[in-house]
Amino acid sequence: MPSEPLEAEFARPPALSSEQEEELRVLGQEHGALQLSHAHELSRRSTEHTLANLERSYTRQGIHVVEFEKGKREDPREWSRWRKWYVTLTTAFLCTAAALGSSIITGDMEGPTRDLHTSQEIVNLTVTCFVIGFGIGALAKNAATLVVGRQIAGLAASAPICNVGGSVADVWAIEERGLPMATFSFAIFLGPVLGPLIGGWIGERAGWRWIYWVLFIFSGLCFMLTLVMPETLATALLRKKAKKLREETGDDKYRTIEELESPPFKEMMKTALGRPLVMLFTEPILAFMTIYLSFVYSILYLLFFAFPIAFEEVRGFGLGMTGVTFVSVMIGITLAMLVMPLQEKIYAHYTKFGTYPEARLFPMMLGAILLPSALFVFAFTGAYGHVHWIGPCIAGFMFGFALILLYISGNSYIVDCYSDYAASAIAAKTLVRSEIGAMVPLYVTQMFHNMGFQYAGLLLALVGVGIAPIPFVFYRYGEGVRGRSGRATQMVRRTEKESNLESI
């Protein structure tokens, strides 16, 4: 019996280490024209070698290790392309629905405030508490029911957000994931931006309750799609196959690697709950990148409340037309997604002869300049009714573009820096990001009203300027910081000759 148990993902030969695979299950970071780097290839070979040794060891003990049979399309990665794309598009659709639910109600926040005889702050809690209550919202007779329903809805919506990236990673090989992962990521960012656009028109034409009814109907359609979606997790499929073989043969020695090597539940819980927090307070790269990405995430949700102030209160736009202004953010997001594959080519060039996580930071450095610029433009154009409405929309476009550059680049840098602990690092970042993002609705309206639109926007822009050096500092000194860490990936650089010799 080996001294160190394998992760569940080792039940089939993965393309990356177990923690990297788990990270892809959580977020699906790899975008654009993905290529196997030298480090990825070495990891794959090492994993396959370990699995082969384990299988031989268990075979000598009389245990039948259950694996996929090649050519029978048992492995999700051997499925037909149309079936893979069905899984990809269906799961992306689910993500859009979940993300849409978080923001669609911001299209009409005055309706429930008026009809339920409550304050704007209480209604804003429905965004904070969003994390199958879509139907409950439409039936709400008081603010408490509305808030509780949104809390239930958010808990349910967290399932597709956390697991869809894993389904995509299950069916596509690493070198094929570029377009599927980009599709999934686009759905994640598209949902929140579509929310105010759709919700604004529904609220204006049919009333705020119909926002919840439409969301309820849309979610029902998504649920029907999931009923015919196949299982994609290889370990689950192998467990099912092993169970069937045991029942058919009466031989209890048919087992999967996961069943034989899984660590105790207590150990898994200790790792899952303890390591992310320890890393957050002991790893400078993770701590500062978490601060930066949490700020970016909070600005996204801040705009859901700041845009109505800039366009409804200052310029007299209706709910529907205010929602249309979010198209500017959507255009920025779309354009950034189209140019992100260029970063993968740059990254492939810099990692041709070894690992180099800092090569992920080029888009983030550009985004660090664009983000405060967008906030400055928004502050000095959104505050004044005599300034053309295109001004705040330009700021929205700039922010949408910067959002993708910062978020994808930052997450990818974290994954590359902590390749063996990527899931724990991302879990820590996600925890802080979600908590900070959830607080935004509780103060943003008061902040813009009490400080004044211009000064509130200026404060945010100055914060953006203050944290802008983070990616530049890590590009220059990241290697040294990682060198002093016990968990971070260390630099592996080789000459072309050394790389060619090692690949033989």
C-alpha positions, 0 to 999 in steps of 0.5 A: 500500500503506498504511503501517500493516497492519490486524489480522486482525479487519479482514477483516470490518467489526468493531463495535470496534477490533481490540484490543477485538475480540481482547479479546472473543475472549480473555475475552468481557467484555461482560455484561448489556444491552449498548449501543453507546456513542458511542466504540464507534460512532465506532470502527465508523464509522472502521473501515468507512471505512478498509476501504472506502478499502483496498478501492477502493485494491486494486481499482484495482490489479486485486486482487479483495478477497474479502468476505462476500456479504450475504443468503447467511449466509456471515458468522457474524453472519448465521447463524440464532439457533438456530445461534448458540446451538448454538455458544454453548452448545457452547463454554460446555459446553467451558469448564465441562469445562475449568474443572471439571477444575481443581478436581474432584480436590480433592473427594478429595485423601486417596485418592491420598495414601494409595494412591500412598504420597506426601505431601499436598504432592505431590498438591496439585501436581496442581492446580498443574500443571493448566494430554488427561491426564484419562485418564492420571490414572486409570491413574496408579501413582505420584505423578509420573505423576499430576502429569505427566498433570495438566500435559498436561491443563491445557495442553489445557484452556487452548485452550477457556478462551482461545478460547471467548469469541472464538467467541461474539464471532464470531457475535453482534453487539456489541448482541446479546452480553449474554446469550451472553457472560453464559452463557459467563462463568457457565460459566467460574466455575461449573466450578471451584465444581462441581468439589469438589461432584461430586468429593467424592461420587465420591471418597466413593462410588467412590474417587478414581480414578473422579474421573478416569474421570468427567472423562475420559468427560465430556471425551469427550462434549465432544470429540464435540460439537466435531466438528460445530461450524462454524468461526466466525472470519470471517478463516478463512472468508474465506481459505477462500472466497478459496482456492476462488475462486482454484482455480475461476477460476485467477485468483491475484488473489482475496485477503482484506484479512488476506492483503494487510495482515497484518504480518510474523510477527516483528513480530506475535511482538514485539508479542504477547510484548513489549508485555504485559510492558512495559505491566505495569511501566509502566502503574499502572492495569494493575499495581494492577488485576493485583495485585487480580484476582490476589489474588481469583483466588488466594482462589477456589483457596484455598477448595478447600483451606480448605473441607475444613479447616473442614468435614472436619477441624473439623466432621467432615463427609464428602467428599460433604457438604464438597463440598455446602458449595460450593453457597454459593459457587455461589449467590453467583456466580449472584446476582451474574450476575443483577444485573450487567446493572444495571451495564451500564445505569449504564455506558450512562448515564455514557458517553452523551456520551463515554468514561468507563472509571471508570464500570465501577468501581461494582461493584468498589467494592462487591466491595472491601468484601464480599471482606474481610468474607467473609474475616473471617466465614470466619476467625471461623466456620470455625475453631471446631467449635461455630459452626454450619456455616452461618457458613462457608457465608455467607462462601462466599456473600459471596465468590461474590458479590464474586468476580463483582463484582470480576472482571468489573468489573475486567476491563472497566475494564482493557479500557476504559482500554486500548481500543487495547491491550486484548489486551496488557493482559489478557494481562499480567494473565492471566499474573500471575494464573495464576502466582499462582493456581498457587502457592496449593496449594503453601502453603495447607494448611501456612498454615492448619495452622501459623498456625491457621485463625483467624489464617490467615483473618485474614491474608487478610482484612487483605490484602483490607482493604489492597488495598480502596482500589484501585478507590476511588482509581482512581475518583477519580484514574483520569482523571489517571493515564490522562492521563499514560499514552501508551497509556491511553484519554483522557477524551472528554466532550461535551455533548448538543448536541455529541454530536448534531451529531457523530452527524449 
